[in-house]
Amino acid sequence: MKNFVKWILSLTLLLGFLSPIVARAQESSDFEALDYEEILKEADGSTVNFYGWGGDEALNKWLDEEFAPTLKEKYNITLNRVPMDIDQILSQLLSEQQAEASESEIDMIWINGENFKTARENDLLYGPFTDKLPNYQDYVDGEDAENTYDFGYPIEGYEAPYSKAQLVFIKDSSVTEKSPATAEELLNYAKENPGTFTYPALPDFTGSAFVRNIIYEFVDYEEFQDMEADKEVVKKAIQPALDYLNELKPYLWSEGKTYPSDGPALNNLFMDGEVAFYETYGAYDVANGIKDGSYAETAESFVFDKGTIGNTSFIAIGKNSIHKAAAIVAINEMLSPEMQLSKYQELGEIPVLDNDKLKDEQQEAFAAVDLGSGTIPQDELLEHRLPEMPAQLVPIIEEIWLEEVAGE
């Protein structure tokens, strides 16, 4: 009889332990069964938290004044923008995972590259979910390499495109007449005008992109697509670029003894006239700078003849997000032609939609956008677009730069 009672008690405790797990599994299963119209109903009246880097004031303004009001008016969803660096976001997600938290306030996440790879490998994201987005199906080319791989890492429906970026150089043509078209021409310029060029210290993402672009000047990007993530292998491959960067170093601003901490710090040097060039992932930042008076009207952007690195940033959803329905509706709205057009008009961000999938009047609306002064036409820019390196190679390259260039 005693053994029977112990068995009953053990079974009761086990069922008590399993009940929340079963309930969560059932809840997850129920959500997966919802179609988009049902997701819309569940999202009605909720708040969605959008976590991401908050350093772009123009984007922040657009989110607060254009996107958020649209979500509220069309779907009765309140957007709560949470400015936070991605490493902090991932750290919080990992902490919640380790604490076995079943719910998280982290709903939408602005993410890409090695951070997406880290998040996926640690099972921090919800998905796949792009199959639930009508606008993804209708307007996005799901077969395009930029929508199937993020820095060479398979996406598999765990993030949706947010905007496209491409590295460009900005100069004041009244001060610097000739635009270096190659790495060699840039080196010659630096030697003739010492102290007037520099780039942000790695691992800043703009500085890192510049270094990778220099690597592509010497080594074909295809060589890296299947390269082993081994430090010695990578170092051997990029040695010509390392030699170049070390030859360039003494002619940099501050003689290469220090580097700007990030893109904004470099931009300040450019606006103050201390350096002649500014590098940015914002392909149309020059027009905004001219418009707000921070750049001279003679400012213009340019790219290398071989091209410059472009990538797509994405929006993911936290695995234990408590507002998954609202996140899906919000991301779907972000992919609407109306929102992409607004972002293109207001911010000059390259749209992520497939032009061939748009209606004639929508194509005409995008084509009619005036990108402003000093910009490169979109078709010309995209013709000079180079793919990103696989995510696993990026931190290796940054480590090598710190040792072989910054440390020299």
N, C-alpha and C positions, 0 to 999 in steps of 0.2 A: 504493500500500500504506500509506504514511504517513497519508494522509487517512482511510483505512478504520480504522486503529488509533485515530486521534483521535476518529473518530465513535463507535467502540465505547467508548472511555474516557468520552466525553461522555454517552453513553447510560447507562453504568453509574453515573456520578455523579448523573444526573437521576433514575434509578430509586431510588438510595439516598436522595435528597432526598424523593422522593414516597412512599416506603414507609411512613414514620410517618404521613403525612397520610391515605393510603389505609387504613391500619390503624385510625386513629382514626375515620374515616368509617364503616368497616365495623362497628367497635365501637358507634358511635352508632346505626347502622341496626339492629344486632342488638338493642340495648336497646329501641328503639322498637317492635320486633316482639313484645316480651314482654307477656303478659297479667298481670293482677294477681296471680294465684297464682304465676306464675313470678317476679314482682318480689318477692313475699314470700320465696321461697326464696333469691333473691340477697341480700336484706337480712339474712337470718339470720346472727347473730354479728357484725354490723358496728357501727360507731360513727357517729352522725350529729351534726354540729356545727351548733348553732343560734345564729346571730349576731343580736344585737338589743340595744336599749337595756336597760341593767341597773339603772335607777334605781327601779323599782317592786319594793320588797322583798316585798310580799305576793304578787305574781305570780311572782317568783323562787322563793319558798318553794313555791308551788303546782307550778311546773314541776319542782322538785327532789324534792318529796315525794309528788306525786300522778301527774304525767304521766310522768316518767322511770321510776319503778318499774313503771308499766303497760306502757310500751314494752319494758322488760326482761323482764317476766313473760310477756307475750303473744307477743312477736316476737323475743326475744333481741337487742334493739337497745339499745345504750348511748347515752343522750343526753348530749352534752357542750355545756353552755350557755356561750357566749362573750359576755360583756357588752362591747358596743362601740357607740358612737354611729353612726348611719346614715351620716353624712358620712365617717367613717373606713372603714366597710365599703365604700362606693362607691369611695373612694380606693384601697383595697387591690385591689378588683376591676379598676379601671382600670389600676393598676400591673401587675397580672398579665396583663391584656390586651395592654398595650404591650410587655411582655416576651415575648409570644407563649407564655405558659405554657399547657400543654395540660391541666393538672390543678390543682384548687383545693380547699383545705380548707373553703371557704365553701359550706356545703350549704344549710341553711334560713336565710332572711333575714326578719326582721320589718320590714315596709316598708309605705308607702302614700304617696299624694299626689304632690307634685312629685318626691320621691325615686324613686318607681316610674317616673314619666315619664322622669327622667334615666337610670335604669338601662335602660329599654327602648330609648330613643333611642340609647344607646351599646352596645346588643347585649350586655348583661352578664348576662342571665337565660336560664335554660333554659325551654323550653316550646314549644307549649302542653302542659300536663300535667293540667289538671283533668279531662279526659276519662278519665284513668287512675284516678281516685279513686272507688271505689264509693259511699262515703258522700256525696260531692259530688252524685253522680247521684241518690241515694236521698233526701237530706234537705235539700239546698240549692236554693233557687229560682234557677236559672241565668238566668232572664229578668228578675229584679229589677234595677232600674237600679243599685242599690248593689253588685251582683255582676257587672255588665257594664262599669261605668265607675268609675274611681277618681279622685276630684276632676275628673271630666269627661273623663278620659283612658281610651281603650278598653283593657280588661284582656285580652281575647282568650285566656283560659286560662293566662296567665303568672303568676297568683297566685291563691291560695285564701283565702277569708275566715277571719280569726282571731278577731276580736271586734268588737263594735260599741261606739262611744263617743258620748257626747252631752254638750255643754256644759251645766253647771248652776251655779247660785250656791248657796253655803252660808252660812247665818247662824246666830247664836245667838238664838232667838226671845225669850229672857228679856232680852236686851240690845237687840235691834232687832225691834220688834214688827211693823212693816209691811214687806212685801216689795215693792220696786219692780217694777211689772208692765210698764213700758215704759222706753225710754231717757230719756224726758222726766222720768219719776218718779225715775229714778236720778240725773239731774242735780239735780233739786230736793232730793233727799236729801243729795247731796254739798254743795250750797250751805248747807243747814241744819246739816250736820254736817261741816264742813271737816276734811280730813286723815284721814277714816275710810274712804276708798275708794281703791283703786288697782288696777292690773292689771300683769302682767309686761311687760317691755320686749320689743318685737319684735326679732328674729324668733322668740323663744320661741313654741312652738306653741300654748300656752294663751293668751298675750297676743295672738297673731295671730288665734286663733279669736274672742276677745272683740271685737277691732276689726272683723272680718268680720261678726260678729253685729250690731254697732252699724250697720254699713253696711246690713244687711238691714232695720233699723228705718226707714231712710229711702228705700231703693231696693229694688224687688222683685227677688228673687233670679233670676227668669227673665231679667232684662235682661243678666245676666252670662254666661249659658250659651253664647252665640255671640259674645261680645264679642271684638273684636280685641285682641291682647296688645300694645297700644301704650300707653306711659306717659301720654301726654296724653289719650288717649281714656278710660283708666281714671280718671285724676285728675278729669276733668270729671264723670264719672258719680258718683264718691264724694265730691264736694265738700261736700254737705250733712253727711255724716258727719265729714269733716275739720273743718268749722266747729264741729260739736258737740263733738268731742274737744278742740279748742282752748278752747272755752268751759268744758269740764269740768276742764281741766288745772290751773288755779290752786287748785282745791278738793280736789285729790288729796293723798294722803299725801306728805309732803315737798314739798308745793306743786307737784308734777309736775316738780321739778328733777331727780329721780332716780326710777327705777322698779325694782321687784324684778327680779332677773335671770332668774327662771324661776318655774314653778309651786310647787315646794317652798319657795322663798324667800317667796312670797306666803303660803303655808300657815303658815309660821312666824310671820309678822306677824299672821295671823288667830288662831292659837292663843295668841299672846302678848297678844291684845286690842288690838293697835295699829290694826287695821282691822276693819270690821264684816262684810265679805264676802270669801269665797274663791271663785274661779272654777276649775272643774276639768272635764276631759273624763270623769272617773270619775263616772258617773251615780249610783253608790251608795257613793261614798267616805264619805259622811256616816255611814252605818251602821257601817262599819268603824272610823271615828274615835270614835264613841260607844262601840263595843264595846271598843276598846283603851284608852279613857280619855283620848285626846288631844283629844276634843271633849266639851263639856258635853252632858248628856242632853237638853237643850232645843235642840240643834242641829237644823236642818232644811234641806232643799234646795228650790229653787224655780226656775222658768224664766220668761222673758218671755211675755206673752200671745200675741205673734206667733210665739213659738217660739225654739228655739236650734239651733245647728248640730250636726248629727250626722254621723259618718262611720264607715267600716269600716276596720279595719287588717287587713293581709293577711300571708300567708307566701308568699314566692317561693323559687326555687331558683337558686343560682348556675349560670351557663352551663356552667362546667367543673367542677362539683361531682364529686368522686370517690365520693360516696356517694348518688347519685341514687335508687337503689332504697330505701335506708333513709329518705331524705327523703320520698319518696312515701308510704311506709308510715306514717311519723310524722305527716305532714299529714293523711292519711286518718283516722288514729286521733283527731287533734285535732278532726275534724269528726264524730266519733261522738256520738250522743245522750248517752252516758255521760260523756264528757269535757266536752261543752258544759254538761251539767247540773252536773257537779262544779265547773266554773269559775264558773257562775252562783251556785251555793250558797256557795262559798268566797270568791269575789272580787266578786260582784255585777256581773259583766260581762254585758252584754246578749247573749244567744245569737244566733248567725248562722244558725241553722236555720229552715226554713220550718215553722211550727207545723202547717200543714195536712198536711204530709208525715209527721208523727209519728203513731205508734199512739196509741190512746186512753189507754193507761196511761202512755205517755211524756208526752203532753200534761198529764195529771193531775199527774205528778211535777214538771214545770216550773211549773205553776200553783200547786203547794203550797209552793213555795220562799218562805220568810220573808225578805224583803229587809232587814229590820231597821228600826230607828227612824229617823225623819226623812226617809225616802225618798219619792219620787214613784212611784205605781203605774206599772208598765211600760206599760200601755195608754195612760195619760194622758201619759206621757213621750213615747211614740212618736207620739201625736197632735200633739205640739208639736215635731216633728223637722223641721228645715230642711236642704236639701241643701248640700253643699259647693260652693264655687266651682271652676271649672276650674283645674287645677294651674298653668297658665302665668300666671294672674293673681295668684296668691298672692305670689310674690317681688316683683312690681311694686307691690302694695299695701304690702308691708312696707317697700320702699324709699321709697315716697311718705310713709309714716308717719314714718320716720326723718328725712326732710327737712322735712316740713310740720308735724309735731306735736312730736316729740322735739327737733328742732333749733330750734324757735321760741323 
